[in-house]
């Protein structure tokens, strides 16, 4: 018996002795390459920053083993989409477009973008950017902001793949200003960069952790959110952010959206008019808050607020100049005198009365609960144990927080309405609370929601001017509002956007960019413009290269040794420098050299720099084609011609070159094809040719596979036609 027991123990011992503990889950996470203070390589050659430390802490809480790589933002996005990485943590702003491609976590950092210039070239308002060039990284929130306001302020946008290229362009004077995330600019200034911020930042969104949508890593989002919530609660998140930025960040942001179908009382009697003191009044408003203000399918701003202010102006006999920079910017416009008044769903509060004078209220705000059509929730009591979604900082959130203990529900906050509505659609929350007209408008646009409980009044909104300024504008607004209510036009405006039979839409386009046809239909003008730049760049640079290449090719077969040496040095130097480095040297290096020698900035146009780089690169190869073609003609022909007393130059023109040209022609066409493809490389200096155009489109909609397929077809068609043309030339030459 003892022997059997001993045998069993000996058998089991190796299993216990050599069994290893369960391996922690390995998560492959990709980051940006250089995006201080979020991720960057310090002097000790180790990557550090906010994103890195947050993820390390999340990994510690969840027991992950992290495999990190830092390929750059665009490459990181593609790696997650292609399955080469599990997740991305790269200061990625959470947007509705990105949520179609990625599952994204709760946000961990609310960001602003800001304009920066060199210290000697201060710019204090967007109006001063007119006629200037602003640099921005491709695919960022800053780029979206600049594109949105490009026509309004009249600047030109130049996109870059990395911050260092963008900053170099500002340093050399190739751009007049740059826009990037405020903490990134502030960190660069802290590190001694010649940068200056002289304008308020623009709130553009929040950063989140992301995985491929519909992939096998959705659980990472839940684990990240749980760890992030713990870090927010115990203060770890604030400590990390404060370490790198110098200040902690609270997620509380006052939101002042308000709306309702309830018509508030008006103290002003109808039938009155005031006298305008200005010919035109500048009014600032929100940019996207349907159904009150939004862009229609003609890219024009419409909605309740827009129609109301226009109707009041018509009634009172004054003219308007309306801008739609967004709520925060509208507030700033009124405060700094860039606008005379604002209409943007602004709630009247005692705190705001210290800064603004308000009109009679034109809406009474209602917060209302929405659930899925199939839900059996019919009262607040039915919410017990369930989760209710709400936008952070709103009156709806205040109401839910005040009644949380009473009804026993859980609250999940969202930074934007789109995420909240999608969460109700997917069932991750049982109900949501938002402004009544906004929810009803969403239902009218096809959302499968219902509102089982009466709305709760939460305040009043009004038109506003800066305190003690433009009193006649308040008087005219009040008079006009009273007249519109008296005539019934006010109610017609509400019914137009809020009644069930209205067909207004918030969609700025009906084109579905998830299909190749939709991408082409919506972006063909941009693509054709980029194609035009590509072809112009290729043709011009190749024409110049032919001249330079033939000259140096002739030098290489010259009887004079110094000419042969000159040609050899030119070919070896140019062919030995990668085209991208050559373009960067011309675009950034030469202006820096000139500035260091003269003290004057001498920026080079990106198209000119690209043309020079492509011309020199192609010329080196054409010189070799010319040399090879000439040397392919039997040497005896030159000797025979010279023995007959014919000069060297005449022999080359009449005998050698006609034969050599037939041999060179197909190679010239092949070199042009190469030059055409090489135009994609000079996109690195920000030149918006076909490839860069495609990248800009991808940055907006993340349809990388389909867009790159479209670009491939464009290049394939052009190059195939050129190849056919080369074969025809070869046949004719023979």
Secondary structure, DSSP 8 states (H G I E B T S, - for coil): -HHHHHHHHHHHHHHHHH-------EEEEE--SSBTTTBEE-TTS-EESHHHHHHHHHHHHHT-EEEEE---HHHHHHHHHHTS-SEEEEEEE--TTGGGTEEE----EEEEEEEEB-TTS---SGGGGTT-EEEEETTSHHHHHHHHHHHHHT-EEEEESSHHHHHHHHHHTSSSEEEEEHHHHHHHHHTT-S-B--S--EEEEEEEEEEETTSS-HHHHHHHHHHHHHHHHHTHHHHHHHHHHSS-------------S------S-TT-----SSSEEEEEE-SSBTTTBEE-TTS-EESHHHHHHHHHHHHHT-EEEEE---HHHHHHHHHTTS-SEEEEEEE--HHHHTTEEE-S--EEEEEEEEEETT----SGGGGTT-EEEEETTSHHHHHHHHHHHHHT-EEEEESSHHHHHHHHHHTSSSEEEEEHHHHHHHHHTT--EE--S--EEEEEEEEEEETTS-HHHHHHHHHHHHHHHHHTHHHHHHHHHHSTT------S----TTSHHHHHHHHHHHHHHHHHHHHHHHHHHHHHHHHHHHHHHHHHT-S-HHHHHHHHHHHHHHHHS-HHHHHHIIIIIHHHHHHHHHSS-----HHHHHHHHHHHHHHHHHHHHHHHHHHHS-HHHHHHHHHTT--HHHHIIIIIHHHHHHHHHHHHHHHHHHHHHHTTGGGGGT--SHHHHHHHHHHHH--HHHHHHHHHHHHHHHHHHHHHHHHHHHHHH-
